[in-house]
Amino acid sequence: MDYSKRFVVKPGTKVHLSEIDPAFKDQHESQDTAAPEIQKHVDRMAKLQYLLYADGNQSLLVVIQGLDAAGKDGVVRHVFSSMNPQGTSVCCFKQPSKSEAAHDFLWRAHLRAPAKGEVVIFNRSHYEDVLVVRVHKSVPKRVWSKRYELINDFEDMLRKNGTRILKFYLHISPEEQLERFKQRLDDPSRQWKISESDYSERELWPKYIRAFEEAITRTSTKHAPWFVIPANHKWFRNLVISNIISETLDDMDLKLPPTQVDIADIRRKYHAAAKQAHRVKNEASAN
């Protein structure tokens, strides 16, 4: 199955999350059958990231959004496990600081956008400013409703500067979320993740779904598409996302840059240096 086509939200189409099965897992029955494919994609991502860094003309921005316990941290931990930290960074967008709030809502996102040759993951993102603020009515509708076009313009500007953008909504069911909350309660090593807001935010589920549906519908564009990823099965989530990212990197036509030195001359210098090192080593052994 072509996952990029299967799960992309085509520009101009309206998203109805209730019509998408969060437990979908294609032909795979378990993580065991999917694991080799996931590893293949993850390894491919590592090789292509090297080319992205060497090429130095493009970059990749990955946006991950979802409700509490949807698996955003898990995607970062597993899908990007093979990538070189020197060319990869993760930005977590929480409640704006006093300095961030004093600027326009896209300011902090632009500060963290990838430079050429980099991969940047937004764990939550600038979309919080049309999601949380809408649900909690922290800014009036006349303010947040204008932000969709500003976001589209911002992402288009990044595209024109050589940045590919992939946006993933991790789609889980209310039942799966509650089960993951229970796992946190039952596992002492994960209880630090528990928050009172987990349950207060859960009560707002319908409002969040409506906010996500409108945000995805209005901002899925050809140059910055949204993908709705069935995420009840963590391994299937990782399979789909790693597949889409590796395909996207492959599609960027990344190439090693031309050599800037005279290779024949450098090779001569190398052999001369190697002979000198061998001579010094022999002299040292003789003494």
C-alpha positions as CSV (number, residue, x, y, z in Angstrom):
1,M,0.0,0.0,0.0
2,D,1.2,3.5,-0.8
3,Y,0.8,5.0,2.7
4,S,1.6,8.6,1.5
5,K,-1.5,8.4,-0.8
6,R,-3.6,6.4,1.6
7,F,-3.4,8.8,4.6
8,V,-2.7,12.2,3.0
9,V,-5.4,14.8,3.3
10,K,-5.9,16.1,-0.2
11,P,-6.0,19.9,-0.4
12,G,-9.6,21.2,-0.6
13,T,-11.1,18.1,1.0
14,K,-12.9,18.2,4.4
15,V,-11.6,15.9,7.1
16,H,-14.1,13.8,9.2
17,L,-12.0,12.0,11.8
18,S,-14.9,9.9,12.8
19,E,-14.8,8.2,9.4
20,I,-11.1,7.2,9.8
21,D,-10.4,4.0,11.7
22,P,-7.7,4.7,14.4
23,A,-7.1,0.9,14.7
24,F,-6.4,0.3,11.1
25,K,-3.2,-1.8,10.6
26,D,-3.3,-2.8,6.9
27,Q,-2.3,-6.4,6.3
28,H,0.0,-6.6,9.3
29,E,-1.2,-8.7,12.3
30,S,1.4,-7.6,14.8
31,Q,4.6,-5.7,15.4
32,D,6.6,-8.8,14.5
33,T,5.5,-8.7,10.9
34,A,6.0,-4.9,10.6
35,A,9.3,-4.7,12.4
36,P,11.5,-5.5,9.4
37,E,9.8,-2.9,7.3
38,I,10.1,-0.3,10.0
39,Q,13.8,-1.0,10.3
40,K,14.3,-0.7,6.6
41,H,12.7,2.7,6.5
42,V,14.6,3.9,9.6
43,D,17.9,2.8,8.1
44,R,17.0,4.5,4.8
45,M,16.2,7.7,6.7
46,A,19.7,7.7,8.2
47,K,21.4,7.3,4.8
48,L,19.2,10.0,3.3
49,Q,19.8,12.4,6.2
50,Y,23.5,12.1,5.5
51,L,22.8,13.2,1.9
52,L,20.5,16.0,3.1
53,Y,23.3,17.4,5.3
54,A,26.0,17.0,2.6
55,D,23.8,18.5,-0.1
56,G,23.1,21.5,2.0
57,N,20.4,23.0,-0.2
58,Q,17.2,21.7,1.4
59,S,15.8,20.9,4.8
60,L,13.0,18.8,6.3
61,L,10.4,19.9,8.9
62,V,8.2,17.3,10.5
63,V,5.2,18.4,12.5
64,I,3.6,16.0,15.0
65,Q,0.3,16.7,16.6
66,G,-2.3,14.7,18.5
67,L,-4.3,14.5,21.6
68,D,-2.8,13.5,25.0
69,A,-1.2,10.0,24.9
70,A,-1.5,9.9,21.1
71,G,2.2,8.9,20.9
72,K,4.0,12.1,19.9
73,D,7.0,11.3,22.1
74,G,7.0,7.7,20.9
75,V,7.3,8.8,17.3
76,V,10.3,11.0,18.1
77,R,12.0,8.2,20.1
78,H,11.5,5.4,17.7
79,V,11.2,6.8,14.2
80,F,14.1,9.1,14.4
81,S,16.3,6.7,16.4
82,S,18.9,6.3,13.6
83,M,19.3,9.9,12.7
84,N,22.5,11.8,13.5
85,P,21.9,14.2,16.3
86,Q,24.3,16.7,14.7
87,G,21.8,17.4,12.0
88,T,18.5,16.7,13.8
89,S,16.7,18.7,16.5
90,V,13.4,18.4,18.4
91,C,11.4,21.4,19.5
92,C,8.5,21.0,22.0
93,F,6.0,23.7,21.9
94,K,4.4,24.3,25.3
95,Q,2.6,27.3,26.8
96,P,4.4,30.4,25.4
97,S,6.9,32.1,27.6
98,K,6.5,35.8,28.4
99,S,8.9,36.7,25.7
100,E,7.2,34.4,23.1
101,A,3.8,35.7,24.0
102,A,5.0,39.3,23.4
103,H,5.7,38.4,19.7
104,D,3.4,37.3,16.9
105,F,2.3,33.6,17.3
106,L,4.6,32.4,14.5
107,W,7.7,34.0,15.9
108,R,8.8,31.1,18.0
109,A,8.1,28.6,15.2
110,H,10.2,30.6,12.8
111,L,13.1,30.7,15.2
112,R,13.2,26.9,15.3
113,A,12.6,26.2,11.6
114,P,15.3,24.1,10.0
115,A,18.4,25.6,8.4
116,K,19.5,24.1,5.1
117,G,20.8,20.5,5.6
118,E,18.8,20.0,8.8
119,V,15.9,17.9,10.0
120,V,13.7,19.5,12.7
121,I,10.8,17.8,14.5
122,F,8.1,19.9,16.0
123,N,6.6,17.9,18.9
124,R,3.4,20.0,19.0
125,S,3.9,23.2,17.0
126,H,2.5,26.5,15.8
127,Y,-0.8,24.6,15.4
128,E,-1.3,24.9,19.1
129,D,-2.4,28.5,18.3
130,V,-5.4,27.3,16.4
131,L,-6.2,24.4,18.7
132,V,-5.6,25.0,22.4
133,V,-6.4,28.7,22.2
134,R,-9.7,27.9,20.4
135,V,-10.8,25.1,22.7
136,H,-10.0,27.1,25.9
137,K,-11.2,30.4,24.4
138,S,-8.0,32.1,25.5
139,V,-8.1,34.4,22.4
140,P,-11.2,35.5,20.6
141,K,-12.4,33.7,17.4
142,R,-11.8,36.8,15.3
143,V,-8.1,36.3,16.2
144,W,-7.5,32.6,15.9
145,S,-9.8,32.3,12.8
146,K,-7.3,34.4,10.8
147,R,-4.4,32.3,11.7
148,Y,-5.0,29.5,9.2
149,E,-4.0,31.7,6.2
150,L,-1.0,33.1,8.1
151,I,0.1,29.5,8.8
152,N,-0.3,28.6,5.1
153,D,1.7,31.7,4.1
154,F,4.4,30.9,6.7
155,E,4.8,27.3,5.5
156,D,4.8,28.4,1.8
157,M,7.7,30.7,2.6
158,L,9.6,27.9,4.2
159,R,9.0,25.8,1.1
160,K,10.3,28.5,-1.1
161,N,13.5,28.5,1.0
162,G,14.0,24.8,0.3
163,T,12.1,23.2,3.3
164,R,10.0,20.1,2.8
165,I,7.1,20.0,5.3
166,L,5.3,16.9,6.6
167,K,2.5,17.1,9.1
168,F,1.2,14.1,11.0
169,Y,-1.9,13.9,13.1
170,L,-1.8,10.9,15.4
171,H,-5.3,9.5,15.4
172,I,-6.3,7.5,18.4
173,S,-9.7,6.5,19.9
174,P,-11.0,7.7,23.3
175,E,-10.8,4.1,24.5
176,E,-7.2,3.8,23.5
177,Q,-6.3,7.0,25.2
178,L,-7.9,5.8,28.4
179,E,-6.0,2.5,28.2
180,R,-2.8,4.4,27.9
181,F,-3.7,6.5,30.9
182,K,-4.2,3.3,32.8
183,Q,-0.8,2.0,31.7
184,R,0.8,5.1,33.2
185,L,-1.1,4.6,36.5
186,D,0.0,0.9,36.7
187,D,3.6,1.5,35.8
188,P,5.7,3.4,38.5
189,S,8.3,4.2,35.9
190,R,5.8,6.2,33.9
191,Q,3.7,7.8,36.6
192,W,5.7,11.0,36.3
193,K,3.9,11.5,33.0
194,I,0.5,11.7,34.8
195,S,-1.1,15.1,35.0
196,E,-4.4,16.4,36.3
197,S,-5.0,18.0,32.9
198,D,-5.0,14.6,31.2
199,Y,-8.5,14.1,32.5
200,S,-9.8,17.7,32.3
201,E,-8.6,17.9,28.7
202,R,-10.2,14.6,27.9
203,E,-13.6,16.0,28.8
204,L,-13.0,18.5,25.9
205,W,-12.4,15.7,23.4
206,P,-15.3,16.7,21.0
207,K,-14.1,20.3,20.9
208,Y,-10.5,19.3,20.2
209,I,-11.7,17.0,17.4
210,R,-13.6,19.8,15.8
211,A,-10.6,22.1,16.1
212,F,-8.3,19.5,14.6
213,E,-10.6,18.8,11.7
214,E,-10.8,22.5,10.8
215,A,-7.1,23.0,11.2
216,I,-6.2,20.0,9.0
217,T,-8.9,20.8,6.4
218,R,-7.8,24.4,6.0
219,T,-4.0,23.9,6.1
220,S,-3.3,20.7,4.2
221,T,-1.7,22.0,1.1
222,K,0.3,20.5,-1.8
223,H,3.6,21.9,-0.3
224,A,2.7,21.1,3.3
225,P,0.3,18.2,3.5
226,W,-1.3,16.7,6.5
227,F,-1.4,12.9,7.1
228,V,-4.0,11.4,9.4
229,I,-2.2,8.4,10.9
230,P,-4.1,5.5,12.6
231,A,-2.2,5.4,15.9
232,N,-4.0,2.9,18.1
233,H,-1.3,0.5,17.2
234,K,2.0,2.1,18.0
235,W,4.0,-0.1,15.7
236,F,1.7,0.6,12.7
237,R,2.0,4.4,13.4
238,N,5.8,4.0,13.3
239,L,5.7,2.0,10.1
240,V,3.6,4.5,8.2
241,I,5.5,7.6,9.4
242,S,8.9,6.1,8.7
243,N,7.7,5.1,5.3
244,I,6.4,8.5,4.4
245,I,9.5,10.3,5.7
246,S,11.9,8.0,3.8
247,E,9.9,8.4,0.6
248,T,9.9,12.2,1.0
249,L,13.6,12.4,1.5
250,D,14.2,10.1,-1.4
251,D,12.0,12.3,-3.6
252,M,14.1,15.4,-2.7
253,D,16.8,14.2,-5.2
254,L,19.6,14.7,-2.8
255,K,23.2,14.5,-4.1
256,L,26.6,14.6,-2.7
257,P,28.2,18.0,-3.6
258,P,31.1,18.1,-6.0
259,T,34.6,17.7,-4.5
260,Q,36.3,21.0,-4.0
261,V,39.9,19.7,-4.0
262,D,42.2,17.9,-6.5
263,I,41.7,14.3,-5.4
264,A,44.8,13.1,-7.2
265,D,47.0,15.7,-5.4
266,I,45.4,14.8,-2.1
267,R,46.0,11.1,-2.7
268,R,49.7,11.8,-3.4
269,K,49.9,13.8,-0.1
270,Y,48.2,10.9,1.7
271,H,50.6,8.3,0.4
272,A,53.6,10.6,1.2
273,A,52.2,11.0,4.8
274,A,51.6,7.3,5.1
275,K,55.2,6.5,4.1
276,Q,56.5,9.1,6.6
277,A,54.4,7.6,9.4
278,H,55.6,4.1,8.5
279,R,59.2,5.3,8.5
280,V,58.9,7.0,11.9
281,K,57.2,3.9,13.3
282,N,60.1,1.7,12.1
283,E,62.7,4.0,13.5
284,A,61.0,4.1,16.8
285,S,60.8,0.3,16.9
286,A,64.6,0.1,16.0
287,N,65.4,2.3,19.0
